Amino acid sequence: MKEKAFSGLLKRQVLLIGLLYMGDYLFFFFEQNYFNTYLDHVLYLPELYISVMVSLSATVGLITMFLWGMISDNTRSKFGRRRPYLLFGILAGAGMVLYGLGFPLFGQSSTAYLWCVIIDVVIIGVCSNAFLVAERSLIPDTIEAEKRGRANGLINSISYIGLLIGVAFLLLGDLLFGIADPRPGEDGTIITQEGHFILLSLGGIVFIIVSIIGFIFIKEKKVTELPEKKKYFSEMKQTFNIAELRTQKEFFKMLLAFVIFQSGISSVMPFLFIFIFDLGLGTLDLLIGIVIAFPCVFVATIYLGKAADKFGRKKFVPLSIVIVSIGFCLMPFAGILADKILFMISLPFVLVGVLALVTPLNAWSQDLLPEDKRGKFTGIFNIVNTLSQIIGSFAGGIIATLFGIPWIFVLGPIFFLISIPFFLKVKETVELEVKETVKLE
């Protein structure tokens, strides 16, 4: 399949969407890690408290993103169909700033925990999902299928800047606010409450800024080019029409496969930086690990995006999953042996599995969204993130509690490998497009 070049307007659109993803990655890097380390380092709560909050947040996300998607599909404002919902990122960013004030305001771990749950589950859970459904619908709305693999590769690569900023804040936080863990029998370092507040404030402010930039500069189709607007309750009723859902069999096959795969990621991510802090690595060691790992992630992301457009969405997925799984299984021994070299070798595999492998999978799932209901089906597809967080965070929390945090890196590949046969059952969208073109000719 011949690759089509990007126009200047499309390059600009990709860069802007990449900026949104950059803010998204930074925001949820903080939400998934600093929110969790706040419970561990500041409130001294066990891992299962983290699992409860993550699961409640995921449940709210499952409901609200579906509703926001349906609403945005039928929005016909002068500002566009998706852009108005990017502004909800302002409220979500403000919520992140407030999260860090839980302990100073209440002064007790039980009441501070309740404050954290309200902020994460209600304020951020509702508002961030309005932003997310708009952001994720923009790619299939504005980028044609034969360019989506490369577009996803570029967008994901730009988004890693947000992740790098988050990691830079992590290093600075460890350097400026890290102290020896005061709990009896605990090794490693923790970040103080003041450090968490400063870091979370920076993350919230960046999210507010990119939300405003996206609203101002993103381009959408004209209202006259959009499908006919549908009534809210009629659309809701149609959502649960079994006959309609049966016409989207490939979409639901992809959803199931992705839930299994993403559960592997979600079993690791809530505890990844707690694991890194427990290793007691110095700032220089962490910096070396990042310098080694991130070039591998960038190269893998760009290559998988190009390959998804040229050779098909799923051709390299099984092999990539197997290779990454082998690397994941090395990480527990880095923790048990406190081996820095083994950590440096394992980290690129972990980050490629967590970040780069979703590039062809995202393009594939975007191809399967119904054209006139992309927001709603993006909301339905959010089951991938929400259900996988519930499954993964509880599975990871149980394994971490019973056997120790290092062994979550064996649990992740179990989910990855189980997902392979499910991905192989989903039709290849690139090949379908080629066949349809031949028939029309």
Secondary structure, DSSP 8 states (H G I E B T S, - for coil): -------HHHHHHHHHHHHHHHHHHHHHHIIIIIHHHIIIIIS---HHHHHHHHHHHHHHHHHHHHHHHHHHHT--BTTBSSHHHHTHHHHHHHHHHHHTTHHHHH-SHHHHHHHHHIIIIIIIHHHHHHHHHHHHHHHHHHS-GGGHHHHHHHHHHHHHHHHHHHHHHHHHHHHHHEEE--STT--SEEE-HHHHHHHHHHHHHHHHHHHHHHHHH-----GGGS-----HHHHHHHHT-HHHHHTTHHHHHHHHHHHHHHHHHHHHHHHHHHHHHHHT--HHHHHHHHHHHHHHHHHHHHHHHHHHHHH-SSTTHHHHHHHHHHHHTTHHHHHHHT-HHHHHHHHHHHHIIIIITHHHHHHHHHHTS-GGGHHHHHHHHTHHHHHHHHHHHHHHHHHHHHH-GGGHHHHHHHHHHHHHHHHHTS--HHHHHHHHHHHH-
